[in-house]
């Protein structure tokens, strides 16, 4: 009879080959994926959200500008903040929308890097499991979407959090959409376990930069506004563990809001296609440094001492920059 330990390791190695990236478990739920930095220890990436519309609503034009900026910055990867396929996610692993909204749109050479993606509420309206399937990687090897996971880039750790199950509205009777909650099980237990895993991973992280990515905004003056469930449940964990940036989509805009009681910067990049809502919440504008409700995307450049965030419109023009510095701590 085969050694059970060897059998387990063989199954695990097969899984790693299927996903195409070296990964290890960091807790009962979160997986860690290693992302190399540049030779000088720096890294750069683009952030885009709310995009998948088969090129419509300026999605293709945004993609062109992403390609140009990706080449200029020599990006290492791309982050998607969710709502990857409209209006109702994918119908299955074989839905042509995957190629029509992703593979055939983001064709520039600089964008042929790893894409790390989370699910948005619109993704949950379709076959959410389809986006998580490793079979999609056979169609396009760039694609990696999980509910929650960690990307370890040495210089930075990026914690991707599945925020849709937090939102009460999606579970209420008046909601006129159906959601694919397979894989969630008990909502209360799922959220509790996820929060424990995120807190544990953040606490154990020794990365210079800690970044958390979710679909829903914690702070926003855009159409959807603040997500109270995340303010109550997730934000205290981010504050306690010295998170530098929280990045999200959901609101179809570009936005920078500073937390008033911690160093956290809230950055919205949800302008990958349909935008121009023309509304802004009049409440709680404290800390708002920048808001733009047109199409665009965001870039992130990190070194051991500096972070530079930039927001771009559909023509590639820089609309806003954010710089954050850190002191190097030398040991004696």
Wavefront OBJ file of the C-alpha trace (Angstrom):
o trace
v 0.000 0.000 0.000
v 1.306 3.461 -0.874
v 2.588 5.684 1.906
v -0.294 8.103 2.825
v 2.178 10.965 3.280
v 3.654 10.465 -0.187
v 0.169 10.200 -1.677
v -0.829 13.479 -0.034
v 2.280 15.256 -1.298
v 1.655 13.972 -4.823
v -1.901 15.323 -4.775
v -0.615 18.645 -3.484
v 2.013 18.938 -6.230
v -0.637 18.166 -8.848
v -2.721 21.019 -7.449
v 0.212 23.417 -7.712
v 0.754 22.448 -11.319
v -2.929 23.008 -12.070
v -2.893 26.556 -10.740
v 0.470 27.284 -12.317
v 1.981 29.178 -9.374
v 3.950 28.034 -6.350
v 1.539 28.303 -3.438
v 1.392 27.213 0.171
v -1.315 27.338 2.778
v -0.966 30.097 5.338
v -4.023 29.116 7.357
v -7.087 26.923 7.163
v -8.594 29.119 4.443
v -6.064 31.476 2.871
v -3.492 30.352 0.338
v -0.266 32.211 -0.313
v 1.135 32.740 -3.805
v 4.705 33.880 -4.299
v 5.214 36.803 -6.666
v 8.836 37.733 -7.473
v 9.937 41.356 -7.297
v 12.383 43.055 -9.663
v 16.137 42.576 -9.236
v 16.387 45.887 -7.361
v 13.706 44.800 -4.883
v 11.009 47.111 -6.267
v 7.666 46.146 -7.764
v 4.862 47.736 -9.748
v 1.361 46.725 -10.753
v -1.916 48.048 -12.112
v -5.316 47.945 -10.405
v -8.581 47.758 -12.351
v -12.133 46.946 -11.322
v -15.676 46.622 -12.640
v -14.596 45.990 -16.202
v -16.015 42.952 -18.045
v -18.345 44.307 -20.740
v -16.924 42.809 -23.957
v -15.051 46.040 -24.616
v -18.074 48.336 -24.314
v -18.362 51.475 -22.186
v -14.736 52.361 -22.997
v -13.403 49.102 -21.554
v -11.225 48.641 -24.649
v -9.935 52.208 -24.475
v -9.002 51.796 -20.816
v -7.238 48.548 -21.705
v -5.123 50.337 -24.323
v -3.960 52.908 -21.788
v -3.276 50.185 -19.243
v -1.046 48.513 -21.801
v 0.907 51.703 -22.400
v 1.373 52.423 -18.706
v 2.141 48.782 -17.996
v 5.015 48.952 -20.470
v 6.294 52.247 -19.087
v 6.305 50.981 -15.505
v 7.401 47.453 -16.419
v 4.601 46.049 -14.277
v 4.913 42.722 -12.489
v 1.208 41.840 -12.369
v -2.358 43.199 -12.460
v -4.936 43.297 -9.648
v -8.662 43.095 -10.363
v -10.974 44.384 -7.636
v -13.979 42.369 -8.816
v -17.154 42.601 -10.874
v -15.104 40.919 -13.544
v -18.021 39.979 -15.828
v -21.269 41.879 -16.326
v -24.091 41.865 -15.740
v -24.386 38.498 -14.052
v -20.940 36.921 -13.911
v -20.206 33.840 -16.007
v -22.820 31.208 -16.835
v -20.215 28.416 -16.706
v -16.535 27.651 -17.254
v -17.311 27.606 -20.978
v -19.025 30.998 -21.131
v -17.572 32.896 -24.140
v -17.766 36.069 -22.051
v -14.502 35.070 -20.389
v -12.561 35.432 -23.611
v -14.700 38.220 -25.032
v -14.346 40.392 -21.925
v -10.855 39.398 -20.795
v -8.581 37.531 -23.212
v -9.568 39.509 -26.321
v -9.552 42.896 -24.539
v -6.330 42.998 -22.509
v -4.070 42.043 -25.412
v -1.149 44.450 -24.957
v 2.227 42.820 -24.314
v 2.714 44.444 -20.910
v -0.600 43.001 -19.664
v 0.447 39.400 -20.356
v 1.345 39.032 -16.691
v -0.402 37.330 -13.803
v -3.854 38.744 -13.002
v -4.957 38.343 -9.366
v -8.733 38.709 -9.045
v -11.464 38.658 -6.426
v -15.198 38.196 -6.899
v -17.608 41.125 -6.885
v -21.342 41.110 -6.231
v -22.111 40.874 -9.974
v -19.823 37.832 -10.217
v -21.853 36.161 -7.482
v -25.011 36.655 -9.578
v -23.696 34.108 -12.074
v -21.790 30.872 -11.633
v -19.287 32.087 -9.055
v -17.572 28.706 -8.988
v -16.767 29.053 -12.702
v -14.451 32.016 -12.098
v -12.639 30.031 -9.416
v -12.107 27.019 -11.667
v -8.543 26.116 -12.733
v -10.030 25.180 -16.112
v -10.138 28.884 -16.987
v -6.344 28.917 -16.727
v -6.224 26.497 -19.646
v -7.986 29.159 -21.685
v -5.851 32.029 -20.377
v -2.903 31.315 -18.079
v -2.956 34.847 -16.675
v -6.168 34.235 -14.766
v -6.162 33.511 -11.029
v -9.335 34.156 -9.058
v -10.048 32.822 -5.576
v -12.443 33.939 -2.877
v -9.663 35.026 -0.512
v -5.891 34.560 -0.692
v -2.509 36.219 -0.135
v 0.115 37.308 -2.656
v 3.597 37.422 -1.152
v 5.849 39.727 -3.140
v 8.593 39.904 -0.477
v 8.490 43.689 -0.343
v 4.711 43.633 0.056
v 1.981 41.225 0.968
v -1.399 41.693 -0.669
v -4.382 40.185 1.136
v -7.399 39.529 -1.090
v -10.683 39.371 0.833
v -14.076 38.084 -0.350
v -16.298 41.008 0.732
v -19.637 40.184 -0.958
v -20.857 37.755 1.754
v -20.445 40.534 4.344
v -23.162 42.703 2.804
v -26.594 42.202 4.394
v -28.468 43.627 1.393
v -27.617 40.637 -0.806
v -29.364 38.314 1.642
v -32.517 40.400 2.145
v -35.915 39.566 0.670
v -36.355 42.766 -1.404
v -33.137 42.069 -3.330
v -34.261 41.196 -6.877
v -31.186 39.171 -7.857
v -30.174 35.609 -7.109
v -26.677 34.869 -5.831
v -24.516 31.781 -6.053
v -23.682 31.085 -2.437
v -22.261 27.613 -3.067
v -19.031 27.257 -1.184
v -20.134 29.719 1.492
v -22.184 27.334 3.658
v -23.178 29.075 6.863
v -22.734 32.795 6.209
v -21.976 33.571 9.855
v -19.380 30.815 10.133
v -17.836 31.743 6.767
v -17.357 35.396 7.727
v -16.073 34.518 11.196
v -13.516 32.071 9.803
v -12.441 34.501 7.082
v -11.903 37.329 9.559
v -9.836 35.036 11.780
v -7.715 33.978 8.817
v -7.173 37.539 7.608
v -6.254 38.701 11.094
v -3.820 35.811 11.549
v -2.179 36.360 8.150
v -1.820 40.098 8.739
v -0.420 39.597 12.219
v 2.178 37.115 10.982
v 3.226 39.259 8.032
v 6.612 40.990 8.204
v 6.233 42.700 4.823
v 7.235 46.344 4.491
v 3.918 47.151 2.807
v 0.604 45.564 3.746
v -2.172 45.927 1.187
v -5.713 44.574 1.449
v -7.910 44.188 -1.633
v -11.672 43.678 -1.612
v -14.508 44.454 -3.980
v -16.565 46.683 -1.701
v -15.389 50.045 -0.409
v -14.811 50.633 3.261
v -14.888 54.393 2.710
v -16.359 56.005 -0.414
v -18.303 59.101 -1.366
v -19.357 57.443 -4.622
v -22.706 55.959 -5.609
v -22.684 53.052 -3.121
v -20.932 54.913 -0.313
v -19.379 53.335 2.776
v -19.896 49.632 3.444
v -20.997 49.622 7.064
v -20.522 45.864 7.475
v -16.840 46.217 6.562
v -16.395 49.260 8.781
v -17.661 47.238 11.743
v -16.021 43.896 11.050
v -12.960 44.288 8.816
v -11.640 47.806 9.426
v -10.681 47.234 13.108
v -8.488 44.315 11.993
v -6.793 46.455 9.340
v -6.093 49.225 11.842
v -4.710 46.833 14.457
v -2.293 45.298 11.961
v -0.788 48.398 10.354
v -2.312 48.019 6.897
v -1.105 50.718 4.512
v -3.686 50.574 1.709
v -7.169 49.165 1.238
v -8.000 48.872 -2.481
v -11.456 48.186 -3.877
v -13.879 48.580 -6.756
v -17.713 48.486 -6.607
v -18.161 52.235 -7.015
v -17.519 52.983 -10.694
v -15.026 55.721 -10.015
v -11.472 56.531 -8.993
v -11.053 57.731 -5.449
v -8.586 58.398 -2.632
v -9.796 58.752 0.956
v -7.512 58.985 4.002
v -8.588 57.363 7.240
v -8.951 59.959 9.970
v -7.818 57.723 12.845
v -5.046 55.623 11.258
v -2.483 55.729 8.423
v -4.709 53.604 6.136
v -5.405 55.028 2.682
v -8.627 53.903 0.974
v -8.186 53.637 -2.799
v -11.057 52.906 -5.195
v -10.329 51.645 -8.705
v -13.690 50.559 -10.095
v -13.707 52.504 -13.354
v -12.749 49.789 -15.829
v -15.800 50.285 -18.042
v -19.230 51.738 -17.277
v -18.922 54.888 -15.178
v -20.114 58.508 -15.199
v -22.865 58.039 -12.624
v -22.771 61.750 -11.915
v -23.511 61.425 -8.213
v -21.479 61.826 -5.064
v -22.531 61.188 -1.494
v -22.814 64.410 0.463
v -22.139 62.687 3.750
v -18.829 61.993 5.433
v -16.486 63.770 3.030
v -13.790 64.012 5.695
v -10.482 62.671 4.429
v -11.460 62.735 0.731
v -8.418 63.762 -1.325
v -9.613 62.811 -4.804
v -12.789 61.682 -6.579
v -13.417 61.126 -10.295
v -16.442 59.269 -11.671
v -15.157 58.612 -15.207
v -13.355 55.565 -16.579
v -9.755 54.798 -15.704
v -7.372 52.712 -13.620
v -4.637 52.926 -10.986
v -0.918 52.122 -10.812
v 1.157 51.181 -7.772
v 4.952 51.454 -7.516
v 6.690 50.204 -4.382
v 10.246 50.308 -3.050
v 11.445 49.504 0.489
v 10.961 53.172 1.431
v 8.467 54.698 -1.029
v 5.007 54.001 -2.428
v 3.628 55.978 -5.354
v 0.002 55.567 -6.403
v -1.336 57.202 -9.555
v -4.824 57.404 -11.060
v -5.321 57.653 -14.840
v -8.319 58.523 -17.000
v -9.442 56.842 -20.221
v -6.893 58.895 -22.188
v -4.010 57.895 -19.919
v -3.733 61.294 -18.245
v -2.633 61.353 -14.609
v -5.466 62.695 -12.472
v -4.031 62.269 -8.983
v -0.910 60.998 -7.219
v -0.356 59.738 -3.715
v 3.099 59.280 -2.190
v 3.790 57.512 1.082
v 7.196 57.020 2.704
v 8.586 54.589 5.246
v 11.777 54.682 7.232
v 14.185 51.789 6.952
v 14.714 50.117 10.321
v 18.296 48.916 10.706
v 19.225 46.339 13.321
v 22.345 46.778 15.450
l 1 2 3 4 5 6 7 8 9 10 11 12 13 14 15 16 17 18 19 20 21 22 23 24 25 26 27 28 29 30 31 32 33 34 35 36 37 38 39 40 41 42 43 44 45 46 47 48 49 50 51 52 53 54 55 56 57 58 59 60 61 62 63 64 65 66 67 68 69 70 71 72 73 74 75 76 77 78 79 80 81 82 83 84 85 86 87 88 89 90 91 92 93 94 95 96 97 98 99 100 101 102 103 104 105 106 107 108 109 110 111 112 113 114 115 116 117 118 119 120 121 122 123 124 125 126 127 128 129 130 131 132 133 134 135 136 137 138 139 140 141 142 143 144 145 146 147 148 149 150 151 152 153 154 155 156 157 158 159 160 161 162 163 164 165 166 167 168 169 170 171 172 173 174 175 176 177 178 179 180 181 182 183 184 185 186 187 188 189 190 191 192 193 194 195 196 197 198 199 200 201 202 203 204 205 206 207 208 209 210 211 212 213 214 215 216 217 218 219 220 221 222 223 224 225 226 227 228 229 230 231 232 233 234 235 236 237 238 239 240 241 242 243 244 245 246 247 248 249 250 251 252 253 254 255 256 257 258 259 260 261 262 263 264 265 266 267 268 269 270 271 272 273 274 275 276 277 278 279 280 281 282 283 284 285 286 287 288 289 290 291 292 293 294 295 296 297 298 299 300 301 302 303 304 305 306 307 308 309 310 311 312 313 314 315 316 317 318 319 320 321 322 323 324 325 326 327 328 329 330 331 332
